[in-house]
Amino acid sequence: MGMRQYWLLAAAGCVIAACGSSMPESPSAPSGRTTFGGSWVASIGIETCSGSHACIALDTSWFVLRLAQNGSEVHGVAYVAGNAVDVTGTVDPAGQLTLTTPPRPFFTLHELSLRADPTFGMTGTIHFTASSVTLRGHIASVKHGPLEPTQTTVQGTWVGSSLVRSCTYTGYRECPSLQRLFRLSMTQTGSLVSGNLEFDAQERFGVPVRGTFTSSVLTLDGAVARPTALGGVYQLRLLTWTSRSDAFGRMTGSFTYEEQLDQGEPRLSARYESDLVDVALLPDPLPTGNVTGRSGARQSPRFNGVPAPLTDGSRLVQTMTTIMPVRPSLREDVRQ
């Protein structure tokens, strides 16, 4: 898939997933009550979809909940359609949990009603609007596990967006990019981390990184230089990265990077200072292939109109177009 089709697909909003993360310790739930704490990866059987031509190819998707429970009160994070949103709710006497989220631009959670099921783990319905796409569906299958310890380790794959708040450039008429999706894949040994920061699927904007993770704070830097087809050299430098991961697998912070193309005159260069937006830890593994839900029907292996994303790093474009919606109005908002 070419990059133009990739960005168009992402911008169309044909993206539905979700994430969250972890808690330092498991909260308590009263005896005899339903427990919703933990990490839930749910496959959605889509019932209706509107607002985009992408809905034609959209028949199944997924989202992630990471929840903590104290008595009948539940709170945590949902990662839905590239939005990492706070959710809260109360388990009623019948054992049903209805989660809500504060209002925010580009995303509205109309309904998320859940019920624990001794056989299937969880059943429920979801209805939301992400950018221009409105989707309604039911939980077809679900996987449940403990919350990941994301305040003590950042190992794994994190996906999100970045919003440029300051841009200086040479050789361009305007800042080349005001928002970028990215994927950050890391391994960790002790407090030392290393991995790759990728801004696209063709390795033109990928840079190896290394740094430290202590007290929930991640610092990174890195640089790479690659030859171009016309005999020039493209350089990308991550100058600074400082972020903090919370108990629910979200990451907030900022970073500064430079890109430079030496290929005759004029030399093209840009320096970006960017803030992290809706960055969350991906579940491992991601939902892939056919799944059999409680109805017994086999669901399509496609997610949001593209094949199910792989987790081996070879199909970044599929992963990112599947779970990350571009918000087209951000460029206009920044310019105002």
PAZAPA-4460 file (N, C-alpha, C; in steps of 0.05 Angstrom, whole numbers, plus 32768, in hexadecimal, padded with zeros to 4 digits):
% residues 336
    n_x    n_y    n_z   ca_x   ca_y   ca_z    c_x    c_y    c_z   seq   type   mol
   8011   7FE8   8000   8000   8000   8000   8012   8019   8000     1      M     A
   800D   802C   7FEE   801D   8044   7FED   8016   8056   8004     2      G     A
   8028   8069   8009   8024   807B   801F   800C   808D   801B     3      M     A
   8006   8094   8001   7FEF   80A5   7FFD   7FD5   8096   8005     4      R     A
   7FD3   807D   7FFC   7FBC   806D   8004   7FBB   8069   8022     5      Q     A
   7FD3   8066   802E   7FD4   8062   804B   7FC8   807A   805A     6      Y     A
   7FD2   8092   8053   7FC8   80AA   8061   7FAA   80AE   805B     7      W     A
   7FA1   80A9   8042   7F85   80AD   803C   7F74   8099   804C     8      L     A
   7F7E   8081   804E   7F6F   806C   805D   7F6D   8074   807A     9      L     A
   7F83   807D   8085   7F83   8085   80A1   7F71   809D   80A5    10      A     A
   7F73   80B1   8094   7F63   80C9   8096   7F46   80C4   8093    11      A     A
   7F3F   80AF   8084   7F23   80A9   8080   7F16   809F   809A    12      A     A
   7F26   8099   80AE   7F1B   8090   80C7   7F15   8073   80C8    13      G     A
   7F20   8063   80B5   7F1A   8047   80B5   7F2E   803A   80C8    14      C     A
   7F29   8040   80E2   7F3B   8038   80F6   7F2C   8034   8110    15      V     A
   7F2C   801D   811A   7F1E   8019   8133   7F2D   8005   8144    16      I     A
   7F37   800D   815B   7F45   7FFB   816D   7F44   8008   8188    17      A     A
   7F54   7FFE   819B   7F55   800B   81B4   7F6B   7FFF   81C5    18      A     A
   7F72   800E   81DA   7F87   8005   81EB   7F84   8010   8207    19      C     A
   7F98   800E   8216   7F98   8018   8231   7FB1   8010   823E    20      G     A
   7FB1   8006   8257   7FCA   7FFB   8261   7FC9   7FEF   827C    21      S     A
   7FD7   7FF8   8290   7FDA   7FE8   82A8   7FD7   7FF7   82C1    22      S     A
   7FD6   7FE7   82D7   7FD4   7FF2   82F2   7FEA   7FE7   8304    23      M     A
   7FF4   7FF6   8317   8009   7FEC   8328   8001   7FD3   8337    24      P     A
   7FE8   7FD2   8340   7FDE   7FBB   834E   7FC1   7FB7   8348    25      E     A
   7FB7   7F9F   834A   7F9B   7F99   8344   7F89   7FA4   8359    26      S     A
   7F75   7FB5   8351   7F62   7FBF   8365   7F4F   7FA9   836D    27      P     A
   7F42   7FAE   8384   7F30   7F9A   838F   7F14   7F9D   8384    28      S     A
   7F06   7F87   8383   7EE9   7F87   837B   7EDA   7F78   8391    29      A     A
   7EC3   7F81   8398   7EB4   7F74   83AE   7EAC   7F58   83A7    30      P     A
   7EAB   7F47   83BB   7EA3   7F2B   83B7   7E86   7F2B   83AC    31      S     A
   7E82   7F19   8398   7E68   7F16   838D   7E62   7F2A   8377    32      G     A
   7E73   7F3C   8371   7E6F   7F50   835C   7E81   7F49   8344    33      R     A
   7E78   7F53   832D   7E87   7F4D   8315   7EA1   7F5E   8315    34      T     A
   7EB7   7F52   830D   7ED0   7F60   830B   7ED7   7F66   82EE    35      T     A
   7EDC   7F7F   82E8   7EE3   7F88   82CD   7F00   7F91   82CB    36      F     A
   7F0F   7F8F   82E1   7F2B   7F98   82E0   7F3C   7F87   82CE    37      G     A
   7F51   7F94   82C3   7F63   7F86   82B1   7F64   7F92   8295    38      G     A
   7F71   7F84   8283   7F74   7F8C   8268   7F62   7F7B   8256    39      S     A
   7F51   7F88   8246   7F3D   7F7B   8235   7F42   7F83   8218    40      W     A
   7F46   7F6F   8207   7F48   7F74   81EA   7F30   7F68   81DD    41      V     A
   7F1F   7F79   81D3   7F05   7F70   81C9   7F03   7F73   81AA    42      A     A
   7EF9   7F5E   819E   7EF2   7F5F   8181   7ED6   7F68   817E    43      S     A
   7ED1   7F7C   816C   7EB7   7F87   8168   7EAA   7F7B   814F    44      I     A
   7E92   7F71   8152   7E82   7F6A   813B   7E72   7F83   8134    45      G     A
   7E78   7F8E   811D   7E6C   7FA8   8115   7E50   7FA4   810B    46      I     A
   7E3D   7FB4   8116   7E21   7FB2   810D   7E1A   7FC9   80FA    47      E     A
   7E23   7FE1   8100   7E1F   7FF7   80EE   7E38   8009   80ED    48      T     A
   7E3D   8015   80D6   7E54   8027   80D3   7E4C   803C   80BE    49      C     A
   7E51   8055   80C4   7E4A   806B   80B2   7E5E   8081   80B3    50      S     A
   7E5D   8092   809F   7E6E   80AA   80A0   7E87   80A9   808E    51      G     A
   7E8C   8091   8082   7EA4   808F   8071   7EA0   8077   805E    52      S     A
   7EAC   807A   8046   7EAB   8064   8033   7EBA   804C   803E    53      H     A
   7ECC   8051   8051   7EDA   803A   805D   7EC8   8026   806A    54      A     A
   7EB0   802F   8072   7E9D   801D   807F   7E95   8005   806D    55      C     A
   7E98   8009   8053   7E90   7FF3   8040   7EA1   7FDB   8046    56      I     A
   7EBB   7FDF   804C   7ECD   7FC8   8051   7ED0   7FC1   806F    57      A     A
   7EC1   7FCF   8080   7EC5   7FCC   809D   7EB0   7FBA   80A8    58      L     A
   7EB9   7FA2   80B1   7EA6   7F8F   80BC   7EAE   7F85   80D8    59      D     A
   7EC6   7F89   80E0   7ECE   7F82   80FB   7EE5   7F94   8104    60      T     A
   7EE8   7F98   811E   7EFD   7FA9   8128   7F03   7FA0   8144    61      S     A
   7F12   7FB0   8153   7F19   7FA9   816F   7F1F   7FC2   817F    62      W     A
   7F1D   7FBF   8199   7F25   7FD4   81AB   7F31   7FC8   81C4    63      F     A
   7F3D   7FD8   81D5   7F49   7FCE   81ED   7F40   7FDF   8205    64      V     A
   7F3A   7FD1   821B   7F34   7FDF   8234   7F49   7FD6   8248    65      L     A
   7F53   7FE9   8258   7F63   7FE2   826F   7F56   7FF0   8287    66      R     A
   7F4D   7FDF   8299   7F3B   7FE9   82AE   7F45   7FE2   82CA    67      L     A
   7F3F   7FF3   82DD   7F43   7FED   82F9   7F28   7FEF   8307    68      A     A
   7F24   7FDF   831C   7F0A   7FDE   8329   7F0E   7FE0   8347    69      Q     A
   7EFE   7FF0   8354   7EFD   7FF2   8371   7EE0   7FF2   837A    70      N     A
   7ED8   7FDB   8384   7EBC   7FD7   838A   7EAC   7FD6   8371    71      G     A
   7E97   7FE5   836F   7E88   7FE7   8356   7E91   7FFC   8343    72      S     A
   7EA5   800C   834C   7EAF   8022   833B   7EC6   8018   8329    73      E     A
   7EC4   801F   830F   7ED8   8017   82FC   7EE2   802F   82ED    74      V     A
   7EFD   8030   82E8   7F08   8045   82D8   7F20   803A   82C9    75      H     A
   7F28   8048   82B4   7F3F   803F   82A5   7F41   804E   828A    76      G     A
   7F4B   8040   8276   7F4F   804C   825C   7F45   8039   8246    77      V     A
   7F38   8045   8233   7F30   8036   821B   7F40   8042   8204    78      A     A
   7F4A   8030   81F3   7F58   8039   81DA   7F47   8031   81C3    79      Y     A
   7F38   8045   81B8   7F24   8040   81A4   7F2A   8052   818C    80      V     A
   7F2D   8047   8175   7F31   8057   815C   7F48   806B   815F    81      A     A
   7F5E   8063   816C   7F74   8074   816F   7F72   8089   8184    82      G     A
   7F5D   8087   8194   7F58   809A   81AA   7F5C   808C   81C5    83      N     A
   7F6E   8095   81D5   7F72   808B   81F0   7F62   809C   8203    84      A     A
   7F4B   8092   820C   7F38   80A2   821C   7F34   8096   8237    85      V     A
   7F31   80A8   824B   7F2A   80A0   8266   7F0D   8096   8266    86      D     A
   7F09   8080   8275   7EED   8076   8277   7EE8   8071   8295    87      V     A
   7ECF   8075   829D   7EC6   8070   82B8   7EAA   8063   82B7    88      T     A
   7EA3   8054   82CC   7E88   8049   82CD   7E84   803B   82E7    89      G     A
   7E6B   8032   82EB   7E63   8024   8304   7E55   800A   82FC    90      T     A
   7E5C   7FF5   8309   7E4F   7FDB   8305   7E34   7FDC   8314    91      V     A
   7E1E   7FD8   8305   7E04   7FD9   8312   7DFE   7FBE   8320    92      D     A
   7DE8   7FBC   8330   7DE2   7FA4   833E   7DDF   7F8B   832C    93      P     A
   7DD7   7F90   8313   7DD4   7F7A   8300   7DEE   7F71   82F4    94      A     A
   7E04   7F7F   82FA   7E1E   7F77   82F0   7E26   7F84   82D6    95      G     A
   7E17   7F98   82CD   7E1D   7FA6   82B4   7E2E   7FBF   82B9    96      Q     A
   7E41   7FC4   82A8   7E53   7FDB   82AA   7E4F   7FEC   8292    97      L     A
   7E49   8006   8296   7E47   8019   8280   7E5D   802D   8284    98      T     A
   7E70   802F   8270   7E86   8041   8271   7E81   805A   8262    99      L     A
   7E8A   8071   826C   7E87   808A   825F   7EA3   8098   825E   100      T     A
   7EA5   80AC   824D   7EBE   80BB   824A   7EB8   80D8   8248   101      T     A
   7ECA   80EA   8251   7EC5   8106   824E   7EC5   810E   8231   102      P     A
   7EB6   8123   8229   7EB6   812C   820E   7ED2   8134   8204   103      P     A
   7ED7   812F   81EB   7EF1   8137   81DF   7EED   813A   81C1   104      R     A
   7EFE   814B   81B4   7EFC   814E   8197   7F01   8134   8189   105      P     A
   7EF4   8131   8172   7EF9   811B   815F   7EEF   8100   8169   106      F     A
   7EE6   80FD   8181   7EDD   80E3   818B   7EC6   80E6   819F   107      F     A
   7EB1   80D6   819B   7E9B   80D5   81AE   7E94   80B8   81B3   108      T     A
   7E94   80B0   81CD   7E8C   8096   81D5   7E6E   8097   81DC   109      L     A
   7E5D   808E   81CA   7E40   8090   81CF   7E38   807A   81E3   110      H     A
   7E43   8063   81E1   7E3B   804D   81F3   7E51   8038   81F5   111      E     A
   7E57   802F   820D   7E68   8018   8211   7E5D   8009   822A   112      L     A
   7E4C   7FF5   8224   7E3F   7FE6   8239   7E4A   7FCA   823A   113      S     A
   7E52   7FC1   8252   7E60   7FA7   8254   7E53   7F96   826A   114      L     A
   7E55   7F7C   8266   7E4D   7F69   827A   7E60   7F52   827A   115      R     A
   7E6A   7F4B   8292   7E7C   7F34   8294   7E6D   7F1A   828F   116      A     A
   7E7A   7F08   8281   7E6D   7EEF   827A   7E7F   7ED8   8282   117      D     A
   7E75   7EC4   8291   7E87   7EAF   829B   7E92   7E9D   8284   118      P     A
   7E84   7E9D   826E   7E8D   7E8C   8257   7E9F   7E9B   8244   119      T     A
   7E96   7EB3   823C   7EA3   7EC2   8227   7EB5   7ED9   8232   120      F     A
   7EB5   7EDD   824C   7EC5   7EF2   8258   7EB7   7F0D   825B   121      G     A
   7EAD   7F17   8244   7E9F   7F30   8244   7E8D   7F32   822C   122      M     A
   7E76   7F3D   822F   7E64   7F43   8219   7E5D   7F61   821B   123      T     A
   7E52   7F6C   8206   7E4B   7F88   8207   7E48   7F95   81EC   124      G     A
   7E43   7FAF   81EC   7E3F   7FBF   81D4   7E4F   7FD8   81D5   125      T     A
   7E57   7FE2   81BD   7E66   7FFB   81BC   7E5B   800B   81A5   126      I     A
   7E5B   8026   81A9   7E51   8039   8194   7E61   8052   8197   127      H     A
   7E6F   805A   8182   7E80   8072   8184   7E82   807F   8169   128      F     A
   7E8B   8098   816A   7E92   80A8   8152   7EAF   80B0   8154   129      T     A
   7EBF   80A9   8140   7EDB   80B1   813E   7EDF   80C0   8125   130      A     A
   7EE6   80DA   8127   7EE8   80EB   8110   7ECD   80EA   8101   131      S     A
   7ECB   80E1   80E9   7EB2   80E1   80DA   7EA4   80C6   80DB   132      S     A
   7EB0   80B2   80E7   7EA5   8097   80E7   7E96   8091   8100   133      V     A
   7E7D   8088   80FD   7E6C   8080   8114   7E68   8062   8112   134      T     A
   7E6E   8054   8127   7E6D   8037   8127   7E5E   802C   813F   135      L     A
   7E4E   8018   813A   7E3F   800A   814F   7E44   7FEC   814C   136      R     A
   7E4A   7FDE   8162   7E4F   7FC2   8161   7E4D   7FB4   817B   137      G     A
   7E53   7F9A   817C   7E52   7F8A   8194   7E6C   7F7C   8197   138      H     A
   7E72   7F74   81B0   7E8A   7F65   81B5   7E86   7F48   81AB   139      I     A
   7E96   7F40   8197   7E94   7F26   818C   7EA5   7F12   819A   140      A     A
   7EBC   7F1B   81A4   7ECE   7F0A   81B4   7EE0   7F1C   81C4   141      S     A
   7EED   7F11   81D9   7EFD   7F22   81EA   7F13   7F11   81F7   142      V     A
   7F2A   7F1E   81FB   7F40   7F12   820A   7F45   7F23   8223   143      K     A
   7F4A   7F16   8239   7F4E   7F24   8253   7F68   7F1C   8260   144      H     A
   7F75   7F2F   826B   7F8E   7F29   8279   7F94   7F3F   828E   145      G     A
   7FA9   7F3C   829D   7FB0   7F50   82B1   7FB9   7F6A   82A3   146      P     A
   7FB8   7F80   82B2   7FC2   7F99   82A8   7FE1   7F98   82A5   147      L     A
   7FEB   7FA2   828F   8008   7FA2   828A   8015   7FB6   829D   148      E     A
   802D   7FB0   82A6   803C   7FC1   82B9   804A   7FD8   82AA   149      P     A
   803B   7FEA   829E   8047   7FFE   828C   8054   8015   829B   150      T     A
   8053   8015   82B6   8062   8029   82C5   807D   801E   82CD   151      Q     A
   8082   8005   82C8   809C   7FF9   82CE   80AB   7FF0   82B5   152      T     A
   809D   7FED   829F   80AA   7FE5   8286   809A   7FF1   826F   153      T     A
   80A9   7FFA   825A   809D   8004   8242   80A2   7FF1   822B   154      V     A
   80AB   7FD9   8231   80B0   7FC6   821B   8096   7FC0   820D   155      Q     A
   8097   7FBF   81F2   807F   7FBA   81E2   807D   7FCE   81CC   156      G     A
   8066   7FD0   81C0   8061   7FE2   81A9   804C   7FF7   81B1   157      T     A
   8054   8010   81AE   8043   8027   81B4   803C   8035   819A   158      W     A
   8023   803D   8198   801A   804B   8180   800C   8064   8187   159      V     A
   8010   8079   8178   8002   8092   817E   8006   80A6   8168   160      G     A
   8000   80BF   816F   8003   80D5   815D   8014   80EB   816B   161      S     A
   801E   80FD   815B   802D   8114   8166   8024   812D   8159   162      S     A
   8020   8141   8169   8017   815C   815F   802E   8170   8162   163      L     A
   8036   817B   814B   804C   818E   814B   8044   81A8   8157   164      V     A
   8051   81B1   816C   804B   81CB   8178   805F   81E1   8170   165      R     A
   8077   81D8   8165   808A   81EC   815C   8099   81DF   8145   166      S     A
   809D   81EF   812F   80AA   81E4   8117   80BB   81FA   810B   167      C     A
   80D5   81F4   8107   80E7   8206   80F9   80F2   81F7   80E1   168      T     A
   80F4   8204   80CA   80FB   81F5   80B1   810A   8207   809E   169      Y     A
   8119   81FA   808D   8129   8207   8078   8124   81F9   805E   170      T     A
   811F   8209   8049   811A   81FD   802E   80FE   81F6   8028   171      G     A
   80EC   81F5   803D   80D0   81F0   8039   80C0   820A   8039   172      Y     A
   80A9   820A   802C   8097   8221   802D   8087   8221   8047   173      R     A
   8083   820A   8053   8074   8208   806C   807E   81EF   807B   174      E     A
   8076   81EC   8094   807F   81D5   80A3   8075   81BB   8095   175      C     A
   8087   81A8   808F   807F   8190   8080   806A   817F   808D   176      P     A
   8069   8180   80A8   8055   816E   80B5   804D   817B   80D0   177      S     A
   8033   817B   80D5   8029   8186   80EE   801F   8170   8100   178      L     A
   801C   8158   80F6   8013   8141   8106   801E   8128   80F9   179      Q     A
   8027   8115   810A   8032   80FC   80FF   802A   80E5   8111   180      R     A
   8020   80D0   8104   801D   80B6   8112   8039   80AA   8116   181      L     A
   803B   8099   812A   8055   808C   812E   8050   8071   813D   182      F     A
   8064   8060   813B   8065   8048   814B   8080   8046   8158   183      R     A
   8080   8041   8172   8098   803E   8182   8099   8022   818D   184      L     A
   80AD   8012   8184   80B0   7FF6   818D   80CA   7FF5   819E   185      S     A
   80C7   7FEA   81B6   80DE   7FEA   81C8   80E1   7FD0   81D7   186      M     A
   80FA   7FCA   81DE   8101   7FB5   81F1   810F   7FC2   8208   187      T     A
   810E   7FB5   821F   8119   7FC1   8237   8129   7FAC   8247   188      Q     A
   8140   7FB4   8251   8151   7FA4   8263   8159   7FB6   827A   189      T     A
   814E   7FB0   8291   8152   7FC2   82A8   8145   7FDD   82A2   190      G     A
   8155   7FF2   82A4   814B   800D   829E   8152   8015   8281   191      S     A
   8161   8005   8273   8169   800C   8258   8155   8002   8243   192      L     A
   814F   8013   8230   813C   800C   821B   8148   8012   8200   193      V     A
   813F   8003   81EC   8148   8008   81D0   8131   7FFF   81BE   194      S     A
   8131   8009   81A5   811C   8001   8193   811C   8012   817A   195      G     A
   8105   8016   816F   8102   8025   8156   80EA   8038   8158   196      N     A
   80EE   8050   814E   80D8   8064   814C   80D2   8067   812E   197      L     A
   80BA   8060   8126   80B3   8060   8109   809C   8073   8104   198      E     A
   80A0   8084   80F0   808C   8097   80E8   807E   8090   80CF   199      F     A
   8087   807B   80C1   8078   8071   80AA   807F   8054   80A6   200      D     A
   8074   8048   8091   8077   802B   808C   808E   8025   8079   201      A     A
   809D   8039   8070   80B1   8034   805C   80CD   8039   8066   202      Q     A
   80D0   803C   8080   80EA   8040   808D   80F8   805A   8086   203      E     A
   80EA   806C   8077   80F6   8086   8071   80F7   8097   808A   204      R     A
   80E4   8093   809C   80E3   80A3   80B4   80E5   8092   80CD   205      F     A
   80F6   807E   80CC   80FA   806D   80E3   8116   8071   80EE   206      G     A
   8119   8071   8108   8132   8076   8115   8136   8063   812C   207      V     A
   814D   8056   812E   8153   8046   8146   8157   8058   815E   208      P     A
   814C   8050   8175   814D   8061   818D   8157   8051   81A5   209      V     A
   8162   805F   81B8   816A   8052   81D1   8167   8067   81E7   210      R     A
   8165   805D   8200   8162   8070   8216   815E   8061   8230   211      G     A
   814F   806E   8243   814A   8062   825D   812D   8065   8265   212      T     A
   8124   8054   8276   8109   8055   8281   810B   8051   829F   213      F     A
   8107   8066   82AE   8108   8065   82CB   80F1   8076   82D7   214      T     A
   80E4   806B   82EC   80CF   807A   82F9   80B9   8082   82E6   215      S     A
   80B2   8071   82D3   809D   8076   82BF   80A4   808A   82AA   216      S     A
   80BE   8094   82AA   80C6   80A8   8297   80D9   809C   8282   217      V     A
   80D3   80A0   8269   80E2   8096   8253   80F1   80AD   8245   218      L     A
   810C   80A9   8241   811B   80BC   8232   8129   80AD   821B   219      T     A
   8129   80B9   8204   8134   80AC   81EC   8143   80C1   81DB   220      L     A
   8156   80B6   81CA   8161   80C6   81B4   816A   80B2   819F   221      D     A
   8171   80BC   8188   817A   80AB   8172   817E   80BA   8159   222      G     A
   818B   80AE   8145   8190   80BB   812C   8194   80A6   8116   223      A     A
   818E   80AD   80FD   8192   809B   80E7   8197   80AC   80CE   224      V     A
   81A7   80A2   80BB   81AC   80AF   80A2   81A8   809A   808C   225      A     A
   819A   80A1   8077   8195   808E   8061   8199   809B   8046   226      R     A
   81A5   808D   8033   81A8   8098   8018   818D   8099   800A   227      P     A
   818A   80AD   7FF9   8172   80B0   7FE9   8177   80A5   7FCD   228      T     A
   8161   80A2   7FBE   8163   8097   7FA3   8172   80AA   7F90   229      A     A
   8173   80C4   7F96   8180   80D7   7F85   819C   80DE   7F8E   230      L     A
   81A7   80CE   7FA0   81C3   80D2   7FA8   81C6   80E5   7FC0   231      G     A
   81B1   80ED   7FCD   81B3   80FD   7FE4   81B3   80ED   7FFE   232      G     A
   81B1   80FB   8014   81B1   80EE   802E   819A   80FA   803E   233      V     A
   8189   80E8   8049   8173   80F1   805B   817B   80EA   8077   234      Y     A
   817A   80FD   8089   8181   80F9   80A5   8169   80FF   80B7   235      Q     A
   8165   80EE   80CB   8150   80F2   80DF   815D   80EF   80FA   236      L     A
   8159   8103   810B   8164   8103   8126   814F   8108   813B   237      R     A
   814C   80F5   814D   813B   80F9   8165   814D   8106   817A   238      L     A
   8149   811F   817E   815A   812E   8191   8153   8129   81AE   239      L     A
   8139   812B   81B4   8130   8126   81CF   8115   8117   81CE   240      T     A
   8111   8107   81E2   80F7   80FA   81E6   80F4   80F6   8204   241      W     A
   80DF   8102   8210   80D9   80FF   822C   80BB   80F9   822F   242      T     A
   80B4   80E2   8239   8098   80DB   823C   8094   80CC   8256   243      S     A
   807B   80CA   825E   8074   80BB   8276   805D   80A9   8270   244      R     A
   805E   8090   8279   8049   807D   8275   8039   807B   828F   245      S     A
   801E   807A   828C   800D   8078   82A4   8005   805C   82AA   246      D     A
   7FF4   8058   82BD   7FED   803D   82C6   7FDA   802F   82B3   247      A     A
   7FD0   803D   829E   7FBE   8031   828B   7FCA   8030   826F   248      F     A
   7FE4   8031   826D   7FF1   802C   8253   7FF0   8044   8240   249      G     A
   7FEA   805B   824A   7FED   8073   8239   8008   8080   823D   250      R     A
   8011   808F   8229   802A   809C   822A   8026   80BA   8223   251      M     A
   8030   80CC   8233   802F   80E8   822E   804B   80F4   822E   252      T     A
   804F   810A   8220   8069   8116   8220   806E   8126   8207   253      G     A
   8087   8129   8200   808F   8139   81E9   80A9   812F   81DE   254      S     A
   80AF   8136   81C5   80C9   8130   81B9   80D0   8144   81A4   255      F     A
   80EA   8145   819E   80F5   8157   818A   8105   8147   8176   256      T     A
   80FF   814B   815C   810F   813D   8148   8114   814F   8130   257      Y     A
   8129   8149   8122   8131   8158   810A   8133   8145   80F2   258      E     A
   812B   814F   80DB   8130   8140   80C2   813E   8153   80AF   259      E     A
   8150   8147   809F   8160   8157   808C   8165   8147   8073   260      Q     A
   8162   8154   805C   8167   8148   8043   817D   8157   8034   261      L     A
   8194   814A   8031   81AB   8156   8022   81AB   814A   8006   262      D     A
   81A1   815A   7FF3   819F   8150   7FD8   81A0   8168   7FC5   263      Q     A
   81B6   8176   7FC7   81B8   818F   7FB7   81AB   81A6   7FC5   264      G     A
   81A8   81BC   7FB7   819C   81D4   7FC3   817F   81D7   7FB9   265      E     A
   816D   81E1   7FCB   8173   81E8   7FE6   8172   81CF   7FF8   266      P     A
   8182   81D1   800E   8181   81BC   8022   8166   81BE   8031   267      R     A
   8159   81A7   8034   8140   81A7   8042   8144   819D   805F   268      L     A
   8139   81AB   8072   813B   81A3   808D   8123   81AD   809D   269      S     A
   811D   819E   80B2   8107   81A7   80C4   810C   819C   80E0   270      A     A
   8105   81AB   80F3   8107   81A4   810F   80EB   81A6   811C   271      R     A
   80E3   8190   8129   80C8   818F   8134   80C9   818B   8152   272      Y     A
   80B9   819A   8160   80B4   8195   817C   8097   818B   817F   273      E     A
   8093   8173   8187   8079   8166   8186   8070   815C   81A0   274      S     A
   8055   815C   81A4   8049   8150   81BC   803C   8135   81B4   275      D     A
   803E   8122   81C6   8031   8108   81C2   8013   810B   81C5   276      L     A
   8004   80FD   81B4   7FE7   80FE   81B4   7FDC   80E1   81B2   277      V     A
   7FCC   80D9   81C5   7FBF   80BF   81C5   7FD2   80A8   81C0   278      D     A
   7FE7   80A8   81CF   7FFB   8092   81CD   7FF4   807C   81E1   279      V     A
   7FF3   8063   81D7   7FEB   804D   81E8   7FFB   8034   81E0   280      A     A
   7FFD   8022   81F4   800A   8008   81EF   7FF7   7FF6   81E0   281      L     A
   8000   7FE9   81CB   7FF0   7FD6   81BD   7FEF   7FBC   81CC   282      L     A
   7FD8   7FAE   81CA   7FD8   7F93   81D6   7FE9   7F80   81C6   283      P     A
   7FF4   7F6C   81D3   8005   7F59   81C6   7FFC   7F3D   81CD   284      D     A
   7FF2   7F2E   81B8   7FF1   7F36   819C   7FD7   7F46   8196   285      P     A
   7FD8   7F55   8180   7FC0   7F61   8176   7FAC   7F4C   816D   286      L     A
   7F92   7F52   816D   7F7F   7F3F   8162   7F84   7F3B   8145   287      P     A
   7F88   7F22   813C   7F8D   7F1D   8120   7F7D   7F04   8118   288      T     A
   7F79   7F01   80FE   7F6C   7EEA   80F3   7F4F   7EE9   80FA   289      G     A
   7F43   7ED2   80F3   7F27   7ECE   80F9   7F23   7EC8   8117   290      N     A
   7F0E   7ED3   8122   7F08   7ECC   813E   7EEB   7EC2   813F   291      V     A
   7EE6   7EB0   8151   7ECB   7EA6   8155   7EBF   7EB2   816E   292      T     A
   7EAA   7EC1   816A   7E9D   7ECE   8181   7E88   7EBC   818E   293      G     A
   7E79   7EC8   81A1   7E65   7EB8   81AF   7E4E   7EAF   819E   294      R     A
   7E4A   7EBC   8186   7E35   7EB3   8174   7E3E   7E9A   8164   295      S     A
   7E58   7E94   8165   7E62   7E7E   8155   7E6A   7E86   8139   296      G     A
   7E63   7E9F   8131   7E69   7EA8   8116   7E87   7EAF   8114   297      A     A
   7E93   7EA9   80FF   7EAF   7EB0   80FB   7EB1   7ECC   80EF   298      R     A
   7EC1   7EDD   80FC   7EC3   7EF8   80F4   7ED8   7EFB   80DE   299      Q     A
   7ED6   7F11   80CE   7EE9   7F16   80B9   7F04   7F1B   80C4   300      S     A
   7F1A   7F13   80B6   7F35   7F19   80C0   7F3D   7F36   80BA   301      P     A
   7F2C   7F46   80AD   7F33   7F61   80A7   7F2C   7F74   80BE   302      R     A
   7F3D   7F88   80C2   7F37   7F9C   80D6   7F38   7FB7   80C8   303      F     A
   7F21   7FC4   80C8   7F1F   7FDF   80BC   7F27   7FDF   809F   304      N     A
   7F1F   7FCB   8090   7F23   7FCB   8074   7F3F   7FC2   806B   305      G     A
   7F51   7FBC   807D   7F6B   7FB1   8076   7F6F   7F97   8084   306      V     A
   7F82   7F86   807B   7F86   7F6D   8089   7F8E   7F72   80A6   307      P     A
   7F89   7F5E   80B6   7F90   7F60   80D2   7FAD   7F67   80D6   308      A     A
   7FB4   7F7A   80E7   7FD0   7F83   80EA   7FE2   7F6D   80F5   309      P     A
   7FFA   7F6D   80EB   800E   7F5B   80F5   801D   7F68   810D   310      L     A
   802A   7F57   811D   8038   7F62   8134   8056   7F5F   8132   311      T     A
   8060   7F56   811A   807D   7F52   8117   808B   7F6B   810C   312      D     A
   807D   7F81   8109   8089   7F99   8100   808B   7F9C   80E2   313      G     A
   8082   7F87   80D3   8085   7F88   80B6   806F   7F97   80A8   314      S     A
   8059   7F9D   80B6   8043   7FAA   80A9   8039   7FC2   80B9   315      R     A
   804B   7FD5   80BD   8044   7FED   80CC   802C   7FFB   80C0   316      L     A
   802B   7FFC   80A6   8015   800A   8099   7FFA   7FFE   80A0   317      V     A
   7FF9   7FE4   80A2   7FE0   7FD7   80AA   7FD9   7FDD   80C7   318      Q     A
   7FED   7FDB   80D8   7FE7   7FE0   80F5   7FDE   7FFD   80F8   319      T     A
   7FEC   8010   80EC   7FE5   802C   80F1   7FCB   8034   80E4   320      M     A
   7FC6   802B   80CC   7FAC   8032   80C0   7F95   8024   80CE   321      T     A
   7F9B   800E   80DB   7F85   8000   80E9   7F7E   800E   8103   322      T     A
   7F91   8019   8111   7F8A   8022   812C   7F8D   8040   8130   323      I     A
   7F99   804E   811C   7F9F   806A   8121   7F90   807D   810E   324      M     A
   7F7C   808C   8117   7F6E   809E   8106   7F7D   80B9   8104   325      P     A
   7F81   80C3   80ED   7F8C   80DE   80EA   7F75   80F2   80ED   326      V     A
   7F7A   8107   80FB   7F66   811B   80FF   7F6C   8132   80EC   327      R     A
   7F5F   8134   80D5   7F66   8147   80C1   7F64   8164   80CB   328      P     A
   7F53   816A   80DD   7F4F   8186   80E5   7F65   8190   80F7   329      S     A
   7F77   817F   8100   7F8C   8188   8112   7F9E   819D   8103   330      L     A
   7FA4   8198   80E9   7FB4   81AB   80DB   7FA7   81C7   80DB   331      R     A
   7F8D   81C8   80D6   7F7F   81E2   80D6   7F7F   81EE   80F2   332      E     A
   7F7B   81DC   8106   7F7B   81E7   8122   7F95   81F4   8129   333      D     A
   7FAB   81E8   8120   7FC6   81F2   8128   7FCB   820C   811A   334      V     A
   7FC1   820F   8101   7FC7   8228   80F2   7FB7   8240   80FC   335      R     A
   7FA1   823B   810A   7F90   8251   8112   7F9E   8262   8128   336      Q     A
***
